[in-house]
Amino acid sequence: MSGNSIKIAGDTITIVTDERLDANNAPLLLEELKGNVGKTFNRVVFDCRKLIYVSSAGLRPFIFSKQKLVPDGEVLVLGAPEPVVRVIKLSGFDSFLAISDEV
């Protein structure tokens, strides 16, 4: 999976993103996430400390995580730089994504 990795610990699934999340690698990440549908998670954490660019296609894994992995749980965006946070807020996704600077 092109630079992104998934780690599972208990009821939390953590996605460590690469520098870019766009049309080139978001579909691969989405396929990996689909393999976890039906498992019990309460929290999805996107570790975005390395992420410098997210496109509209790159936002799909965030939406999918909320809809399919933790519909009643939390999706946390951790350590994202300001340009990425700005894209999330402009898209209105901050209404269902928790954003934190703390690691």
N, C-alpha and C positions, 0 to 999 in steps of 0.2 A: 504494500500500500504506500504509494509515493510520499514518503516523508512524514506521514501522519501515523500515530500509533494509538492502539486502544489497550487499556489496562482495566481489569475487573478485580475489585476487592470488596467482598461482601455484597452489599446492596448498592454499591456505587460503581459506575462505569466512567472512566476518565479517558478523554481523548486529548492527546498531546498533539497539537497542530504544528505543521511545518511553517515556513515563512509566508506561504501563499495558500489561500483556500479559494479556488476559482473553478472554472469549467474544466480545467485539466485534471484536477485531482479530487474535487468534491464528489463526483460520481463513484470513485473508488472507495472513498470514506463512507459514502451512503450505503454501498453494497456491504461493507464490513458491519455497519450498524444494523442493517436488516437481518444479519445473522444472529442478532441478539434479541429480536422481537420474541415475546413470549416468556422471556426470563424476567425474574422479579428484581426490579431496581427501584429505589426511591430517589436516586439522585444521579444526574449526569453532569460531569464537570468537564468543561472545555478549557484545557490549560493552553492559553493563548499568548504565553510570554514570548514566543518566537514569531508569532504571526504579525506580519507587517501590512498585508493586503488581503481583503476579503471582497469578493464580487457578489453579485446577486445570486449566482449559482452556488457560491460558497456559503450562502446563508441557509441553503436547503438542509444540511445536516442538523442545524440548530432546530429548525421547524420539525423535522422528522423526529428528533430526540424527544421533543415535548409531546408531540402527538402520539407516537408509537411506543416509546420506551418508558416514559414517566408522565403519563397524562395527569396524574394526581400528585406528582412529585416535583422536584426542583431541577431546573437546568441552570447551572452556574457558569458564567464566563469569567475566567480567572486571569488576571494579569494582562488583559488586552491593552495595547497602546491606544492613545487617543483617536487616531484616524479610524481604527476598527470600531471603537466604541461609538464614534460619530455615525458610522454606517448603520450599526445596530439601532441606534436611537432614531435616525432618520427613517428607517424602515418601520419603526413602531414596535420592533421586537423586544424592546426593553419592558414592554407590558407583560411579557411572560418569561423573560430571561433575567436572572439575577446577575448583576455585574459587580465584580469586586477586584480591587487592586491587591488585596492581601493574598499572599501565597501560603 
